[in-house]
Amino acid sequence: MILGLIVRGSDDSSIRQTQHEAWLQQIKILQPILTQYTGAIYFEYSIPRMGERIDVLLLIGAVIFVIEFKVGARKYPQYGLDQVCDYALDLKNFHEMSHSQYIVPVLLCTHATTSGFQLGSTPQNDKLLLPVLGNLHMLADIIRSSLSFVEGEDPIDIPSWEKGNYSPTPTIVEAAKALYKGHSVAEIARSDASAVNLHQTSDAISDIIHQSNKHLNKTICFVTGVPGAGKTLVGLNIATQHLDSETGLFSVLLSGNGPLVQVLQEALALDKIASEREKGNRLSKKQALSEVKAFIQNIHHYRDDCIIDKRPPADHVALFDEAQRAWNLQQTSNFMRRKKNLPDFNQSEPEFLISCMDRHPDWGVIVCLIGGGQEINTGEAGISEWIDALNRSFPAWHIHISDRLTDSEYGAGEVLKSLENRDHVYCNPNLHLQISLRSFRSEYVSLLVKQLLDLDIESACKTRQKLDAKYPIVITRDLSKAKQWMKKMARGSERYGIVVSSQAERLKPLALDVKSPVNPIHWFLGEKDDVRSSYFLESVATEFHIQGLELDWVCVTWDADFRYSKEGWKNHSFRGSKWQKIHKEERQLYQKNAYRVLLTRARQGMVIVVPQGNSEDKTREPGYYDSTFEYLKEIGFKVI
């Protein structure tokens, strides 16, 4: 009877005999134990964000037991331990009625041996206990001991728990996979009030697309957002929603961020291959990548194709991620002359990209996704060049702008005045994403980083206090302590790694070589046993590798290229055998923004390492580092 209920409740139409046998074993183990308890049991409990199911979920007293069975297993595999931890973390972080409950993850390998188990709290002290390893005969003791551990706590209200909302905050890789499979942003993202405009922004852009199609308008819209607010997520959502081969409506997400494109394409292709394999189909890596590249591409490849092919592009909707990073006229012309043998090319990248969409005889939409304070490379035009190009060459285009485009970090304040006398200009507050979603633990991270970089100590201290309990930030002078801290804080498959400025050339004595190229695909997607992955803490990512991506736990190692002083930040680059001052304001801004990127990559917490320096090395004098560390201490970060 119980097996029949499980089978009917499963949405898998091709359940194998081995699965039947596993369920029978689980029932046989659980039945004699649970007769003495009152509670609830759920077989194959679905984890929507992960596309996985928990073997067995038990609610008894004040405890949620997350049980992963490995029937017949004689050893405790690491992947199984990570798996059950990930399930427990998902409930703890994203299921509202599980936030404040005790959760015990259990890896039950039926034929394994063990010397016993010990219950204990994790360093986060958030009621998610350390995972327990057990065998066929130990489950009764595990349940009994867990209930004793939480004795005196109120029992879980099971009907209320069952009605609890599931509000995930996926990584950009997880989001891309889900959206590519046909889910909407509303299904995979938080639905709480603080993040509601993620959905509103997607809806606003969709409405602009439909109206442009209906009235045959050429339209451009500028979407702004704080770091980690979900701009790329919105772009992916729109690109996947507006793909219809029957009507000929195609959309493409374009990004000049090479590592982001590589990582997403690889992750989607591998996921596509795995999905087809489960259906009994074979799909080559080349085929999978070809399909993925139809809706997410490198902006420079797209641009080069449009130079060769003068016809309108296949896409009626083009979304430019980090549009403020498109090249200005000088950078574009120099590149075209040197690399493409086009000496007469005299358009900036924004102007040329608009001209490509303008080739359509009917309609077209460009969506510019703009990050605040994200320009980190020479030749990046900023948003003003897009508007200048519209005024110079495209007077008939309709323009929809975020009401926050005038803010200083977007650098478009003055040029926006040129739109005052232009027809078809519309201001829409729903085109701004104001809350950082990268960290589901605190929306104050990007604000704190802005205040820290703006040398607003008083405000930074107040903001830090608001996130102390939810989002730990610690500082140290010792890299080895930082590594130990991340490993201790990370649970399950939570990813951690070291990030540094691309100018951090004097971290070599710490075995951190910024000049040693990292492969972003292996660094972001590699497993724990892959020496090329971020987990090994041997290779480092710079702002160019990690912009647009994230880790759960981040170690930011701060070199002498960006030094605190009472008079303001001191900017340096390393040339030959010594540091040289950076005098150009533009390069100073890029360096500040590089640290803004590095300090906003962590979803759950970070450690900042400011090395001690070395008085015997003139390139690493302690004075280059001490003032920065003291400044961070003054803000109130805990020293480890």
Secondary structure as UniProt FT lines:
FT   HELIX           2..9
FT   HELIX           17..34
FT   TURN            35..36
FT   STRAND          39..47
FT   TURN            48..51
FT   STRAND          52..60
FT   TURN            61..62
FT   STRAND          63..70
FT   TURN            71..72
FT   HELIX           78..94
FT   HELIX           96..98
FT   TURN            99..100
FT   STRAND          102..109
FT   TURN            110..111
FT   TURN            123..124
FT   STRAND          128..129
FT   STRAND          132..134
FT   TURN            136..138
FT   HELIX           139..149
FT   TURN            150..152
FT   HELIX           158..162
FT   HELIX           172..180
FT   TURN            181..182
FT   HELIX           185..188
FT   HELIX           193..195
FT   HELIX           197..215
FT   STRAND          218..225
FT   TURN            227..228
FT   HELIX           231..241
FT   TURN            245..248
FT   STRAND          251..255
FT   HELIX           258..278
FT   TURN            279..280
FT   HELIX           285..292
FT   TURN            293..295
FT   STRAND          296..298
FT   HELIX           299..308
FT   STRAND          317..321
FT   HELIX           323..325
FT   HELIX           329..339
FT   TURN            343..344
FT   HELIX           349..357
FT   TURN            358..359
FT   STRAND          364..371
FT   TURN            372..373
FT   TURN            378..379
FT   HELIX           384..393
FT   TURN            395..396
FT   STRAND          398..402
FT   TURN            403..406
FT   HELIX           408..410
FT   TURN            413..414
FT   HELIX           415..419
FT   TURN            420..421
FT   STRAND          425..428
FT   HELIX           429..431
FT   STRAND          432..433
FT   TURN            443..444
FT   HELIX           445..453
FT   TURN            454..455
FT   HELIX           457..467
FT   TURN            468..470
FT   STRAND          473..476
FT   HELIX           479..489
FT   TURN            492..493
FT   STRAND          496..500
FT   TURN            502..503
FT   HELIX           505..510
FT   TURN            514..515
FT   HELIX           520..525
FT   TURN            528..529
FT   TURN            531..532
FT   HELIX           534..536
FT   HELIX           543..546
FT   TURN            547..548
FT   STRAND          551..557
FT   TURN            560..561
FT   STRAND          562..563
FT   TURN            566..567
FT   STRAND          570..575
FT   TURN            576..577
FT   STRAND          578..581
FT   HELIX           585..598
FT   TURN            599..600
FT   STRAND          602..609
FT   TURN            615..616
FT   HELIX           618..620
FT   HELIX           623..635
FT   STRAND          638..639
//
